[in-house]
Amino acid sequence: MADDVQRAELRRRTYGTGDLATRWVFAGGFINFGYWDGIPLDGRLTVEQRIASQQAMYDVVLDALDVAGRRVLEVGCGGGVGAQRTLLRGPELLRGIDLMPEQVERARAATRDERVEFVPGSASDIPFPDDAFDRLLSVEAAQHFEDLGAFARECARVLAPGGRLAVTTFFAEHDDAGPELVELIKTFATGLDLAHPIGRFTDDLRAAGFDDVRADSIGAHVWAGLHRWQELAGFPDGWGHRWIQATERGLADYYLVTARQPAGSRA
């Protein structure tokens, strides 16, 4: 497994100096596996359907949050196309942070709206004051965060009382899944992705003071479509099928995690 420095350099090459969103396997500027519910998978898939699957992943998160008229933060904003999807829901303001300055510049160039601002920032050190937001979302970025406990605490800090968060990504199913995932899936072996156990993250959220913490598997609407698209995209090493294997072996799954900041004044 790569160390912290090696992982940071790999992520910079992938998302910073490189731009993973330009690869056909993702398409449309998004970088997520897609939520394929309602998209037929028994024939050829189009680029438009691939983009729709990624838009739908954002819709799953936004449906859980109700961002209309709210102050919203996206952690791991990438090139800003998810922010464009969020703006359709009518937030009062939207801020996006990303660890890669290059991604922040791409987001700024792609998204022109007076409600929006993108800034460099870390999930474990969010560059905004206490109680600055009512809603917080993160779409397929938390697998890169080095410290989910710090992320949970920062979410609790920047969310006002009564605020809500929604996070989607893939998580390890248990504490011992990491070594097997490293053997099975290259991005865990290289350190690009980290095998964070889902139970630890929900515990982190509760320890940070959140309540109504839920972790709902949505993998049934992710893995089959990802595998089918990967086949058509010619992605090497059976990458999409390996995720299905990981799920079947009880090693990993894709989750929507939601939580609420208790209402009332801070102590």
C-alpha positions as CSV (number, residue, x, y, z in Angstrom):
1,M,0.0,0.0,0.0
2,A,1.3,3.5,-0.9
3,D,2.1,5.9,1.9
4,D,0.5,9.3,2.4
5,V,2.9,11.1,0.1
6,Q,2.6,8.6,-2.7
7,R,-1.2,8.6,-2.5
8,A,-1.2,12.4,-2.7
9,E,1.0,12.4,-5.7
10,L,-1.2,9.8,-7.4
11,R,-4.3,11.8,-6.8
12,R,-2.7,14.9,-8.2
13,R,-1.7,13.0,-11.4
14,T,-5.2,11.6,-11.7
15,Y,-7.3,14.6,-10.8
16,G,-5.0,17.6,-10.9
17,T,-2.3,17.7,-13.6
18,G,-4.4,14.9,-15.2
19,D,-8.2,15.2,-15.7
20,L,-9.9,11.9,-15.1
21,A,-13.3,13.4,-16.1
22,T,-12.1,13.6,-19.8
23,R,-11.9,9.8,-20.0
24,W,-14.7,8.2,-21.9
25,V,-15.5,5.7,-19.2
26,F,-16.8,8.7,-17.1
27,A,-18.1,11.1,-19.9
28,G,-19.7,14.5,-19.5
29,G,-17.3,15.9,-17.0
30,F,-18.6,13.9,-14.0
31,I,-16.5,11.3,-12.1
32,N,-18.9,8.9,-10.5
33,F,-20.0,5.3,-11.1
34,G,-23.5,6.3,-12.0
35,Y,-27.0,5.5,-10.6
36,W,-28.5,3.3,-13.4
37,D,-32.1,2.8,-12.2
38,G,-34.4,3.0,-15.1
39,I,-31.7,2.7,-17.8
40,P,-32.0,-0.5,-19.9
41,L,-28.8,-2.5,-19.7
42,D,-29.6,-5.3,-22.1
43,G,-28.4,-3.5,-25.2
44,R,-25.8,-0.9,-26.2
45,L,-25.5,2.1,-24.0
46,T,-25.1,5.7,-25.3
47,V,-22.9,8.5,-23.9
48,E,-26.2,10.3,-23.1
49,Q,-27.3,7.4,-20.9
50,R,-23.9,7.4,-19.2
51,I,-24.2,11.1,-18.4
52,A,-27.8,10.6,-17.3
53,S,-26.6,7.9,-14.8
54,Q,-24.1,10.3,-13.3
55,Q,-26.7,13.1,-13.1
56,A,-29.0,10.6,-11.4
57,M,-26.3,10.0,-8.7
58,Y,-26.5,13.7,-7.9
59,D,-30.3,13.6,-7.9
60,V,-30.2,10.8,-5.3
61,V,-28.2,13.0,-3.0
62,L,-30.2,16.1,-3.7
63,D,-33.5,14.3,-3.1
64,A,-32.2,13.4,0.3
65,L,-31.3,17.0,1.2
66,D,-33.9,19.4,-0.1
67,V,-31.5,22.2,-1.0
68,A,-34.0,24.8,-2.2
69,G,-33.4,28.1,-0.6
70,R,-30.5,26.7,1.5
71,R,-26.9,27.5,1.9
72,V,-25.1,24.5,0.4
73,L,-21.5,23.1,0.5
74,E,-20.2,20.4,-1.8
75,V,-17.0,18.7,-0.5
76,G,-15.0,17.3,-3.5
77,C,-16.6,19.5,-6.2
78,G,-14.4,18.3,-9.0
79,G,-14.8,20.2,-12.2
80,G,-18.1,21.7,-11.2
81,V,-20.7,19.8,-13.2
82,G,-22.3,18.5,-10.1
83,A,-22.6,22.0,-8.9
84,Q,-24.5,22.8,-12.1
85,R,-26.9,20.0,-11.3
86,T,-27.3,21.3,-7.7
87,L,-28.1,24.8,-9.0
88,L,-31.2,23.5,-10.7
89,R,-32.7,22.8,-7.3
90,G,-32.6,26.5,-6.3
91,P,-30.1,26.9,-3.4
92,E,-29.6,30.3,-1.9
93,L,-25.9,29.9,-2.3
94,L,-23.5,27.1,-3.2
95,R,-19.9,26.7,-2.3
96,G,-17.6,24.0,-3.5
97,I,-14.2,22.9,-2.3
98,D,-11.7,20.5,-3.8
99,L,-8.2,19.5,-2.7
100,M,-6.9,19.9,-6.2
101,P,-6.4,23.6,-7.3
102,E,-6.7,22.5,-10.9
103,Q,-10.1,21.1,-10.3
104,V,-11.2,24.4,-8.6
105,E,-10.0,26.3,-11.7
106,R,-12.0,24.0,-14.0
107,A,-15.1,24.4,-11.8
108,R,-14.7,28.2,-11.9
109,A,-14.3,28.2,-15.7
110,A,-17.3,25.9,-16.2
111,T,-19.8,27.4,-13.8
112,R,-20.8,31.0,-14.0
113,D,-23.5,31.9,-11.5
114,E,-23.6,34.6,-8.8
115,R,-24.7,32.1,-6.2
116,V,-21.6,29.9,-6.6
117,E,-18.0,30.1,-5.4
118,F,-15.3,27.4,-5.6
119,V,-12.2,27.4,-3.3
120,P,-9.4,25.0,-2.6
121,G,-9.9,23.1,0.6
122,S,-9.5,19.8,2.4
123,A,-12.3,17.7,3.8
124,S,-10.5,17.6,7.1
125,D,-10.0,21.4,7.3
126,I,-13.0,23.0,5.6
127,P,-12.2,26.7,4.9
128,F,-15.5,28.2,6.1
129,P,-16.7,29.4,9.5
130,D,-18.9,27.6,12.0
131,D,-22.6,27.3,11.0
132,A,-22.0,28.6,7.5
133,F,-24.2,26.0,5.8
134,D,-27.6,24.3,6.0
135,R,-26.8,21.4,3.7
136,L,-23.6,19.5,2.8
137,L,-23.1,17.0,0.0
138,S,-20.2,14.9,-1.2
139,V,-20.5,12.6,-4.2
140,E,-18.0,9.8,-4.7
141,A,-15.1,11.7,-3.1
142,A,-14.9,10.3,0.5
143,Q,-13.0,7.2,-0.6
144,H,-10.1,9.6,-1.1
145,F,-10.3,11.3,2.3
146,E,-7.5,10.3,4.6
147,D,-9.4,10.9,7.9
148,L,-13.2,10.4,7.9
149,G,-13.3,11.2,11.6
150,A,-11.9,14.7,10.9
151,F,-14.3,15.0,7.9
152,A,-17.3,14.2,10.2
153,R,-16.1,16.7,12.8
154,E,-15.7,19.4,10.1
155,C,-19.1,18.7,8.7
156,A,-20.6,19.1,12.2
157,R,-18.8,22.4,12.6
158,V,-19.8,24.1,9.4
159,L,-23.4,22.9,9.4
160,A,-25.8,25.0,11.3
161,P,-28.2,23.4,13.9
162,G,-30.8,21.4,12.0
163,G,-28.5,21.1,9.0
164,R,-28.2,17.9,7.0
165,L,-25.6,16.0,5.0
166,A,-25.6,13.4,2.3
167,V,-22.5,11.4,1.2
168,T,-22.4,8.8,-1.5
169,T,-19.5,6.6,-2.4
170,F,-18.2,3.0,-2.0
171,F,-17.2,1.7,1.4
172,A,-15.7,-1.5,2.8
173,E,-18.3,-3.7,4.4
174,H,-16.1,-4.5,7.5
175,D,-12.8,-3.7,9.1
176,D,-11.0,-6.7,7.6
177,A,-12.0,-6.1,4.0
178,G,-9.0,-3.9,3.1
179,P,-6.4,-6.6,2.2
180,E,-8.9,-8.5,0.0
181,L,-9.9,-5.3,-1.8
182,V,-6.3,-4.5,-2.4
183,E,-5.9,-7.9,-4.1
184,L,-9.0,-7.5,-6.1
185,I,-9.2,-3.9,-7.3
186,K,-6.2,-1.9,-8.6
187,T,-7.3,1.5,-7.2
188,F,-7.1,0.1,-3.7
189,A,-3.7,-1.5,-4.4
190,T,-2.3,1.8,-5.7
191,G,-3.8,3.8,-2.8
192,L,-5.9,6.0,-5.1
193,D,-8.9,4.7,-3.1
194,L,-9.1,3.8,0.6
195,A,-11.1,1.0,2.1
196,H,-13.0,2.9,4.7
197,P,-15.5,0.6,6.6
198,I,-19.0,1.9,6.4
199,G,-19.6,1.2,10.1
200,R,-16.7,3.3,11.2
201,F,-17.9,6.3,9.2
202,T,-21.4,6.1,10.7
203,D,-19.8,5.9,14.1
204,D,-17.6,8.9,13.3
205,L,-20.8,10.9,12.4
206,R,-22.5,10.0,15.7
207,A,-19.3,10.8,17.6
208,A,-19.3,14.2,15.9
209,G,-22.8,14.9,17.2
210,F,-25.0,14.0,14.3
211,D,-28.2,12.1,14.8
212,D,-30.6,10.3,12.4
213,V,-27.5,8.7,10.9
214,R,-28.4,6.2,8.1
215,A,-26.3,4.2,5.6
216,D,-28.5,2.8,2.8
217,S,-27.0,0.5,0.2
218,I,-27.7,1.7,-3.3
219,G,-25.3,-0.7,-5.0
220,A,-28.1,-2.6,-6.8
221,H,-28.5,0.5,-8.9
222,V,-24.8,1.1,-9.4
223,W,-22.8,-2.1,-10.1
224,A,-24.6,-3.7,-13.0
225,G,-24.7,-0.5,-15.0
226,L,-21.1,0.3,-14.2
227,H,-20.0,-3.2,-15.4
228,R,-22.0,-2.9,-18.6
229,W,-20.6,0.5,-19.4
230,Q,-17.1,-0.6,-18.6
231,E,-17.5,-3.5,-21.1
232,L,-18.5,-1.1,-23.8
233,A,-15.8,1.4,-22.9
234,G,-13.1,-1.2,-23.1
235,F,-11.8,-0.5,-19.6
236,P,-8.9,-2.9,-18.8
237,D,-8.8,-5.7,-16.3
238,G,-12.5,-6.3,-15.9
239,W,-12.7,-3.3,-13.6
240,G,-16.5,-3.1,-13.5
241,H,-16.9,-6.9,-12.9
242,R,-14.4,-6.8,-10.0
243,W,-16.7,-4.4,-8.2
244,I,-19.5,-6.9,-8.6
245,Q,-17.2,-9.6,-7.2
246,A,-16.3,-7.4,-4.2
247,T,-20.0,-7.0,-3.5
248,E,-20.8,-10.7,-3.9
249,R,-17.9,-11.5,-1.5
250,G,-19.2,-9.1,1.1
251,L,-16.2,-6.8,0.8
252,A,-17.6,-3.5,-0.4
253,D,-20.8,-1.8,-1.5
254,Y,-22.0,1.6,-2.6
255,Y,-23.9,3.7,0.0
256,L,-25.9,6.8,0.5
257,V,-25.1,8.1,4.0
258,T,-27.3,10.7,5.6
259,A,-27.3,12.5,8.9
260,R,-28.7,15.5,10.7
261,Q,-27.2,18.1,12.9
262,P,-29.5,18.4,16.0
263,A,-31.6,21.5,16.1
264,G,-31.1,24.1,18.8
265,S,-28.2,26.3,19.8
266,R,-24.7,25.0,20.2
267,A,-23.4,24.6,23.7
